[in-house]
Amino acid sequence: MYTESNEKKLDEIISHYPVKRSAILPALYIAQEEHGHVTDDDIRYLAKRLDMRVNEVEEVVTFYTMYSRKPVGKYKLQVCRTLSCMLQGAEQITEHISHKLGCEIGGTTPDGKFTLQEVECLGYCDLAPCLQVNFDYHEKISTESVDQLIDSLK
């Protein structure tokens, strides 16, 4: 199921924790890197490897926005939708991104390059509105800065 390299990574990560289940977050990253999203097989496998129940792994996957249960684009654009960001125009920026990319919120562009999502707080309330692209944060975004960012990723 996993490449030999990722099996070694998983073994290494598990070895750092006194209780196997504590390795769930980095283990899910490995699964997502391997398959582009977290599959049902990944969940069952990690439950067994980490001495967890399947539903416990599913709960973690669905709680955190950094994990995806279905294939996503190469670039996952996540716009914060909490109060600070919304007051600073996040809703209009999200609509602008949706129009520019030609995909719905929660959808992926036909070329598979971009996925657009709304997420809860990204932790940059003082620099609202905020956008996360994969693991990179962009603060005080505007429609102009988003246009430049998307164009640079194409």
trRosetta pair geometry for C-beta under 8 A, 3 or more apart (Angstrom, degrees):
i j d omega theta_ij theta_ji phi_ij phi_ji
1 41 6.1 -155 -138 149 127 123
1 42 7.8 167 166 -86 125 57
1 45 5.7 -156 108 -90 163 156
2 6 4.3 -118 179 89 111 116
2 7 4.9 142 96 -59 121 78
2 10 6.9 17 146 -10 173 138
2 30 7.4 19 -135 145 133 113
2 31 7.8 -79 -94 -100 110 64
2 34 6.0 -76 -129 -114 77 163
2 45 7.7 161 -30 151 106 156
3 6 4.7 89 54 11 82 100
3 7 7.0 -139 94 -8 42 86
3 34 6.7 -168 2 -126 95 113
4 7 5.5 -50 -148 32 33 115
4 8 6.6 35 152 -19 64 102
5 8 5.9 -55 -156 33 30 110
5 9 6.6 32 147 -19 64 104
6 9 5.2 -45 -145 34 41 116
6 10 6.2 44 154 -21 67 102
6 30 5.2 139 -160 -178 104 111
6 33 7.5 -178 -110 83 125 111
6 34 5.4 13 -89 -77 169 124
7 10 5.7 -54 -149 36 31 112
7 11 6.4 33 151 -19 64 105
8 11 5.6 -51 -147 36 33 113
8 12 6.3 35 153 -20 64 106
9 12 5.7 -57 -151 36 30 113
9 13 6.3 29 154 -19 66 106
9 30 5.5 170 103 -113 127 133
10 13 5.8 -53 -146 36 31 110
10 14 6.3 31 157 -18 65 107
10 23 7.8 106 -162 149 68 137
10 27 5.9 64 -131 -123 95 88
10 30 5.7 -159 -72 89 90 170
10 49 6.9 -15 162 164 132 156
11 14 5.9 -56 -147 37 28 110
11 15 6.4 33 154 -26 62 107
12 15 5.8 -56 -152 29 29 115
12 16 7.3 32 151 -25 60 102
13 16 6.0 -56 -165 22 36 113
13 17 7.6 13 151 -6 64 107
13 23 4.9 121 133 -151 101 121
13 26 4.8 -154 -148 103 144 132
13 27 6.3 -177 99 -67 145 75
13 30 7.5 -141 -2 -32 151 136
14 17 6.4 -74 -162 39 39 102
14 20 5.6 3 -151 -133 105 80
14 23 4.8 -78 -95 -20 58 169
14 27 7.5 50 -64 -76 87 118
14 49 7.3 -108 -81 157 146 104
14 50 7.3 -143 -111 -99 112 77
16 23 7.3 118 58 -92 90 107
17 20 6.6 129 90 -105 119 20
17 22 3.9 -173 -160 75 141 119
17 23 5.0 -147 10 -50 145 90
18 22 7.2 47 50 12 61 147
19 22 5.0 97 75 -16 85 108
20 23 6.1 -55 -176 21 50 112
20 49 7.2 -153 177 137 131 63
20 50 4.6 -177 137 -149 103 56
20 51 5.0 99 63 20 133 105
20 52 8.0 -138 104 -30 102 88
21 24 5.9 2 -178 -40 59 109
21 50 4.9 104 -96 161 52 104
21 51 6.1 -88 -50 72 93 84
21 52 5.1 114 -112 -67 107 107
21 56 7.7 -32 -144 134 125 140
23 26 5.9 -63 -169 55 72 99
23 27 5.1 77 133 -33 91 112
23 50 6.1 -146 63 -114 96 115
24 27 5.6 -64 -141 40 26 114
24 28 6.3 28 162 -23 65 105
24 46 7.1 98 -131 163 73 126
24 50 6.0 95 -80 -169 79 167
24 52 7.1 51 -89 -37 121 159
24 57 6.8 -156 -143 -116 117 75
24 60 5.4 -70 149 -161 135 175
25 28 6.0 -55 -151 31 28 109
25 29 6.9 31 150 -20 61 101
25 60 7.3 -128 -78 180 66 129
25 64 7.5 92 -122 -32 96 169
26 29 5.3 -46 -153 29 42 117
26 30 6.7 46 150 -21 67 98
27 30 5.7 -49 -157 30 36 113
27 31 6.7 37 147 -17 65 103
27 46 5.3 133 138 -135 129 121
27 49 7.4 180 -151 92 146 128
27 50 6.5 -139 17 -60 172 132
28 31 5.5 -50 -148 36 39 113
28 32 6.2 36 154 -18 68 106
28 38 6.0 -19 -157 -94 92 133
28 42 7.7 94 -129 152 63 125
28 46 7.0 34 -76 -117 68 170
28 57 7.9 165 -81 -164 109 92
28 60 6.8 -148 -51 119 149 119
28 61 6.4 -175 -135 -92 138 83
28 64 8.0 119 99 62 156 137
28 67 5.4 -36 158 -101 131 133
29 32 5.7 -57 -145 40 30 109
29 33 6.2 33 155 -21 66 106
29 66 8.0 -15 -91 131 89 119
30 33 5.8 -53 -147 35 29 112
30 34 6.4 29 154 -21 63 108
31 34 5.8 -60 -152 35 29 111
31 35 6.4 -19 168 20 66 110
31 38 5.2 58 114 -116 124 79
31 39 7.4 -136 174 25 112 76
31 42 3.9 98 -160 -154 136 134
31 45 7.9 156 -104 70 123 119
31 46 6.5 -65 -52 -49 141 129
32 35 6.8 -78 -135 56 25 80
32 36 7.0 -46 -176 134 61 8
32 37 6.1 -3 -133 -130 79 17
32 38 5.5 -39 -76 -56 85 78
32 42 8.0 92 -55 -167 52 168
32 67 6.0 -134 -69 -131 139 74
32 68 6.8 104 -134 38 118 81
34 42 7.9 158 65 -98 120 122
35 38 7.3 117 68 -97 123 22
35 39 5.4 -70 141 -21 167 112
35 42 6.6 -126 17 -52 145 131
36 68 7.9 -48 140 76 61 125
36 71 5.4 18 121 -128 123 82
36 72 7.0 -168 165 40 89 68
37 67 7.9 100 -158 177 63 66
37 68 4.3 -77 -126 98 96 97
37 69 6.2 54 171 156 116 8
37 70 5.7 -75 -164 107 166 11
37 71 5.2 -121 -12 -84 133 39
37 72 6.2 126 -78 -2 107 85
38 42 5.0 -123 -162 82 69 143
38 43 6.5 81 159 -55 105 88
38 61 5.2 -133 87 -133 157 131
38 67 5.3 9 -12 -177 133 109
38 68 6.6 153 13 75 82 46
38 69 5.9 -44 66 -101 90 52
39 42 4.6 110 53 -1 73 100
39 43 7.2 -133 99 -3 45 84
40 43 5.7 -53 -152 33 35 113
40 44 6.5 31 153 -15 67 105
41 44 5.8 -55 -147 39 33 108
41 45 6.0 32 155 -19 67 111
42 45 5.8 -60 -144 40 27 110
42 46 6.0 19 162 -13 66 110
43 46 6.2 -57 -140 40 24 104
43 47 6.2 31 156 -25 61 107
43 54 5.9 72 141 -155 103 83
43 57 4.7 157 -156 110 81 129
43 58 5.8 42 -152 -68 142 76
43 61 6.7 -64 -96 -22 111 149
44 47 5.7 -54 -149 31 28 115
44 48 6.7 25 154 -16 62 105
44 54 5.9 -6 -100 -110 62 113
45 48 5.9 -60 -156 36 30 108
45 49 6.2 21 154 -12 68 112
46 49 5.5 -56 -137 44 36 109
46 50 5.5 9 169 2 71 117
46 52 7.3 -9 127 47 78 121
46 57 5.4 133 90 -128 110 144
47 50 6.6 -70 -134 51 18 92
47 52 4.7 -104 -140 81 64 84
47 53 6.1 -25 -155 148 121 13
47 54 4.6 -46 -70 -83 167 53
47 56 7.0 126 -120 57 98 93
47 57 4.8 -107 -71 -14 89 136
48 51 8.0 19 -180 -70 25 35
50 57 7.5 124 55 -83 131 111
52 56 4.5 -120 178 78 109 130
52 57 5.5 120 106 -48 134 90
53 56 4.6 98 59 -2 80 105
53 57 7.5 -152 93 -2 46 82
54 57 5.9 -58 -157 36 36 108
54 58 6.3 36 148 -19 68 108
55 58 5.2 -50 -143 39 39 117
55 59 6.3 49 153 -28 66 100
56 59 5.6 -46 -150 28 31 116
56 60 6.9 31 151 -17 61 101
57 60 5.8 -54 -155 34 36 110
57 61 6.4 35 150 -19 67 107
58 61 5.6 -56 -146 37 33 112
58 62 6.1 18 161 -8 68 111
59 62 6.3 -64 -143 44 25 100
59 63 6.1 29 158 -27 64 112
60 63 5.8 -56 -143 31 27 113
60 64 6.6 0 170 4 64 109
60 67 7.7 58 126 17 76 159
61 64 7.1 -76 -150 46 20 90
61 67 4.8 -111 -149 116 68 145
61 69 6.3 94 148 -74 124 95
62 67 7.9 -78 -57 83 24 115
62 69 7.2 9 -84 -44 79 130
64 67 5.3 68 87 10 100 101
65 78 6.3 111 146 -139 132 148
65 117 7.0 167 -167 129 114 143
65 119 4.4 61 -145 -129 169 125
65 120 7.2 -178 -35 31 136 79
68 71 7.4 73 128 -135 131 8
68 72 4.7 -97 -131 -24 173 123
68 76 7.3 -144 -53 -104 135 146
68 115 7.8 42 -112 113 149 169
71 108 7.4 -34 110 -31 83 167
71 112 7.8 -31 143 -140 119 106
72 76 5.1 18 151 -88 140 109
72 108 6.2 -173 -149 -88 47 124
72 115 4.1 -63 -162 -14 91 160
73 76 6.4 156 62 -74 82 58
73 108 4.7 167 -46 -144 96 102
73 109 6.2 53 -95 28 141 88
73 112 5.5 166 -117 170 73 45
73 113 5.1 21 -165 110 118 21
73 114 4.5 -17 122 63 169 2
73 115 4.0 -179 15 -24 97 79
74 112 6.9 77 -20 131 86 78
74 113 5.2 -31 29 -147 108 52
74 114 7.4 -38 51 -65 74 42
75 113 6.3 11 22 158 98 70
75 114 5.1 -22 72 -106 99 69
75 115 7.3 -177 92 26 51 68
75 133 5.6 -13 -168 -166 101 100
75 134 6.2 -80 -136 -36 59 99
75 153 5.4 26 -59 -179 162 147
76 114 7.9 149 -93 -159 25 52
76 115 4.9 -15 -116 64 70 108
76 117 6.7 0 -177 10 92 118
76 132 7.9 -8 105 111 88 89
76 133 7.0 153 74 -154 50 46
76 134 5.8 108 41 -78 86 54
77 97 6.3 -149 127 -177 151 148
77 114 6.1 6 -4 -165 114 101
77 115 6.8 180 27 84 70 51
77 116 5.1 -17 71 -108 108 63
77 117 7.0 161 87 27 55 68
77 131 6.3 -17 -165 -172 87 110
77 132 7.6 153 -156 82 39 51
77 133 5.5 -10 -100 -101 67 80
77 150 8.0 -9 -79 -90 148 97
78 117 4.8 -18 -108 74 75 101
78 118 7.4 119 -160 -133 65 11
78 119 4.5 15 -177 -5 113 129
78 122 7.2 140 113 -82 110 123
78 131 6.9 149 77 -162 49 58
78 132 4.4 -13 60 60 105 98
78 133 7.7 -174 21 -75 72 34
79 85 7.4 166 167 159 79 143
79 90 5.6 152 165 -169 109 100
79 93 6.3 176 -137 100 139 107
79 94 4.6 -159 72 -85 162 97
79 97 6.9 -178 -47 19 135 150
79 116 7.5 6 -4 -168 107 86
79 117 7.4 178 23 91 69 48
79 118 5.6 -37 70 -110 89 63
79 119 7.1 150 68 23 36 78
79 129 7.2 6 -164 166 93 118
79 130 7.8 149 -153 92 51 52
79 131 5.4 -23 -100 -107 67 83
80 84 7.9 -14 127 74 133 89
80 85 4.1 150 99 -30 106 166
80 90 5.9 -91 81 -126 70 152
80 118 7.9 61 -175 -162 7 68
80 119 6.2 -47 -101 75 48 81
80 120 7.4 10 -145 152 74 18
80 121 6.2 42 -148 -126 115 31
80 122 4.5 -102 -75 0 120 106
80 124 7.3 -155 -28 51 159 93
80 128 7.2 -103 83 -124 135 92
80 129 6.4 -171 59 -165 101 77
80 130 4.6 38 3 66 132 93
80 131 7.3 -123 0 -76 81 38
80 132 7.8 86 -45 -10 86 94
81 85 6.5 -92 -98 83 14 125
81 86 6.2 49 -169 -64 54 103
81 90 6.0 -168 -104 121 49 138
81 91 7.4 75 -131 -77 88 74
81 94 7.4 17 -87 -50 100 151
81 118 4.4 35 -36 -176 135 111
81 119 6.8 151 9 62 93 30
81 120 6.9 -58 55 -95 85 38
82 85 5.7 79 58 24 64 103
82 86 6.8 -132 105 -9 23 101
82 120 5.9 63 -57 -162 108 61
82 121 4.5 6 -12 -72 154 79
82 125 7.4 -60 94 -96 123 99
83 86 5.8 -62 -138 38 24 109
83 87 6.2 23 165 -19 64 108
84 87 6.0 -58 -150 35 25 109
84 88 6.6 7 156 -4 61 114
84 125 3.9 117 15 -150 169 85
84 126 7.8 -44 -171 -50 152 27
84 128 4.2 -166 138 -45 95 154
84 129 7.9 166 120 -96 74 55
85 88 5.8 -70 -150 47 32 103
85 90 3.8 44 147 -43 96 142
85 122 7.9 66 -55 23 144 104
85 125 7.5 -99 -38 -117 77 58
85 128 4.3 -141 -88 -147 55 112
85 129 4.1 85 -154 -126 84 79
85 130 5.8 -88 -98 24 124 77
86 89 7.9 146 -172 11 27 10
86 90 5.1 -68 -85 44 43 110
86 91 5.7 44 -138 -29 81 100
86 129 7.8 97 -50 -102 22 111
87 128 7.2 55 62 118 85 148
88 128 4.2 147 20 123 147 101
88 129 4.6 -168 93 -41 110 82
89 92 4.9 -48 -168 42 84 112
89 93 5.7 87 131 -25 88 100
89 129 5.7 -108 70 -21 73 135
89 142 7.7 22 96 -120 145 62
90 93 5.4 -58 -144 40 34 113
90 94 6.1 39 156 -24 69 103
90 128 7.2 -66 -48 -172 112 100
90 129 4.0 167 -74 -133 85 135
90 130 7.8 -17 -98 37 121 52
91 94 5.8 -51 -149 32 30 112
91 95 6.6 28 152 -15 62 105
92 95 5.7 -53 -149 38 34 112
92 96 6.3 39 150 -23 65 105
92 143 7.4 -64 129 -60 98 112
93 96 5.4 -51 -147 35 33 116
93 97 6.4 34 153 -20 66 102
93 129 5.9 179 15 97 151 156
93 131 7.5 -117 140 -63 137 120
93 141 6.1 91 -147 109 155 112
93 142 7.2 -135 -99 -156 116 22
93 143 6.1 -150 -113 -75 73 68
93 146 6.0 145 -163 -33 102 153
94 97 5.8 -52 -148 35 31 110
94 98 6.3 34 152 -21 64 106
94 105 6.4 25 171 -92 116 120
94 116 7.4 129 -158 176 80 118
94 118 6.1 16 -126 -84 149 102
95 98 5.5 -53 -147 36 32 115
95 99 6.4 31 154 -17 65 106
96 99 5.9 -57 -150 38 29 109
96 100 6.1 28 154 -19 66 110
96 143 4.6 -106 -170 -121 169 105
96 146 6.5 109 103 79 121 145
97 100 5.7 -56 -142 39 30 111
97 101 6.0 12 164 -3 67 112
97 116 5.7 157 124 -123 118 132
97 146 5.9 -90 -79 169 96 140
97 150 7.3 166 -133 -63 85 140
98 101 6.4 -66 -141 47 22 97
98 102 8.0 120 165 -55 51 5
98 103 6.4 -111 -147 78 66 52
98 104 6.4 25 -149 -130 117 25
98 105 5.9 -50 -88 -51 128 73
98 116 5.9 179 -87 117 72 168
99 102 7.4 21 -177 -72 28 45
100 146 7.6 166 20 125 160 108
100 147 6.7 -151 -120 -104 153 76
100 150 6.2 105 130 81 138 170
101 109 5.3 -104 176 -78 102 114
101 114 5.2 -104 -138 87 138 144
101 116 6.2 168 53 -41 153 128
101 150 7.1 -125 -70 -147 94 143
102 109 6.5 77 70 -126 88 90
102 110 7.7 -32 103 -2 119 100
103 107 4.1 -149 175 98 102 114
103 108 6.2 -109 -152 105 155 9
103 109 4.9 -110 -39 -79 135 57
103 110 7.8 -169 -79 -23 107 63
103 114 6.9 178 26 94 143 100
103 115 7.8 -93 120 -128 154 38
103 116 5.8 154 92 14 109 117
104 107 4.1 83 57 -5 79 131
104 116 7.5 -164 106 67 32 118
105 116 5.6 -89 -118 115 49 106
105 117 6.9 98 -173 -124 76 28
105 118 5.7 9 -167 -17 128 101
106 116 7.2 -38 -2 88 24 73
106 117 6.1 71 -90 -108 47 71
106 118 7.9 -41 -52 16 79 82
107 115 7.1 -151 112 -141 31 68
107 116 6.5 5 58 45 66 92
108 112 6.2 19 156 -121 124 45
108 114 6.8 167 -152 91 61 46
108 115 4.5 -29 -95 -93 84 83
108 116 8.0 174 -89 12 37 66
109 112 6.8 -101 78 -13 78 14
109 113 5.4 -26 63 49 130 81
109 114 4.6 54 -7 50 120 87
109 115 7.7 -122 1 -69 72 42
113 153 7.5 144 164 135 114 104
113 154 7.3 59 155 -117 158 62
114 150 7.4 9 -93 -137 150 101
114 153 7.6 97 -80 112 106 136
119 122 6.7 79 93 -63 118 91
119 132 7.3 -27 40 33 145 121
121 125 7.1 -20 -144 -60 109 98
122 130 4.7 -140 64 111 135 136
122 132 5.6 -176 -128 -37 137 116
122 137 6.6 153 158 -125 130 113
124 127 4.4 -52 170 56 103 103
124 128 6.7 152 112 -66 81 58
124 130 4.2 119 66 -84 124 148
124 137 6.4 146 -43 -179 147 136
124 139 5.2 -125 168 -105 145 110
125 128 5.8 -7 -157 -42 39 112
127 130 6.3 75 95 -77 90 104
127 139 3.4 -11 144 -169 127 133
127 140 5.4 -81 -178 -36 78 85
128 139 7.6 -58 -64 -158 16 83
128 140 7.3 64 90 -85 21 54
129 140 7.2 100 46 -120 50 22
129 141 5.4 -69 87 50 91 91
130 137 6.4 -18 -167 -166 108 99
130 138 6.9 151 -158 80 58 53
130 139 5.3 -18 -105 -109 86 64
130 140 8.0 13 -79 -23 62 35
130 141 6.9 126 -115 0 18 108
131 137 7.5 146 82 -158 46 52
131 138 4.6 -16 65 62 94 106
131 141 5.0 36 -2 -34 115 159
131 146 6.8 114 -30 -102 167 101
131 149 7.8 146 95 82 145 169
132 135 7.6 -17 -175 -134 102 15
132 136 7.0 154 -158 80 60 43
132 137 5.4 -29 -102 -100 76 65
132 138 7.4 -180 -85 19 27 76
133 136 5.1 -19 65 65 85 98
133 138 6.6 35 -2 -11 104 116
133 149 7.0 -163 -40 168 153 128
133 153 7.4 -129 -170 -77 146 149
138 141 5.3 64 124 -73 106 112
138 145 7.1 176 171 138 126 122
138 149 6.4 -18 -101 -93 166 155
140 145 7.9 67 108 20 69 165
141 145 5.1 -138 -147 80 65 123
141 146 5.5 66 178 -57 117 93
141 149 7.9 -41 -132 -6 115 144
142 145 4.8 91 45 11 77 98
142 146 6.8 -141 89 -4 38 89
143 146 5.7 -57 -146 40 30 112
143 147 6.3 38 153 -25 64 104
144 147 5.7 -51 -150 30 30 113
144 148 6.6 28 153 -16 63 104
145 148 5.6 -51 -150 37 36 113
145 149 6.3 38 151 -21 66 106
146 149 5.5 -53 -145 37 33 113
146 150 6.2 30 158 -16 67 105
147 150 6.1 -57 -145 39 27 106
147 151 6.2 26 157 -17 63 111
148 151 5.8 -58 -146 39 27 111
148 152 6.3 27 155 -21 63 108
149 152 5.8 -59 -152 34 29 110
149 153 6.6 20 154 -15 63 109
150 153 5.8 -63 -151 38 34 109
150 154 6.7 42 152 -34 67 99
151 154 5.8 -44 -150 16 35 114
